[in-house]
Amino acid sequence: MAVPWQWRMVRPGRAMRPCWRSARLVPDAASLAVEASEARPARANTLDLALNRMPDGANDFAIGIDSPFHISLHSKSAKLAPGPGGVVHVARYLPVGEAPGADAIGELERVADLVMPGWRALEVKRQELRGMVVANSLPRWDRKRAGVCVKDAPGLFVAGDWVGDEWMIADAAAASAVEAAMAVQEWLKRGAVRAA
């Protein structure tokens, strides 16, 4: 069966995490290497399901209280599927340092069975990701995430989900980008004053 373009899912490549990439780009900035080595990524096993329709009686959202699972019907608020189709995201967050288990996807399928009984007969396409990086650095109680100004490289600024004291994931990336832009402006002003 040909798969309509709307059902195609992107399979990301295995890329180096941004904090490590930054450290490699500027090897003389030891602070970036420290930040990269201290970063503790949030990782998850995920299963994205394209269904030709949602099963009768299915729930469109659930979150685990006693285990780190969640399931969400993403196509409820965005047009991600043709007609009555649905795109459902199922995830289990992994503790820092835990590798995905052999039954990682089966575990997610069983969560989907609980929340949306009958989904298996309606599946059109799936995407399975094991140990996917959700965020490049979790906030920690014992240290702050990297700041936007690189201490040992004046005039170098960083932004990303691993930078700054605010928010998580895309919100952290956007907040640190705004903070970095303001820091660049301030740095440029100071340089203009020194030049004058």
Summary of the structure (lengths in Angstrom):
residues: 196
radius of gyration: 21.0
end to end distance: 69.2
largest distance: 72.1
contacts: 533
relative contact order: 0.18
helix: 34%
strand: 22%
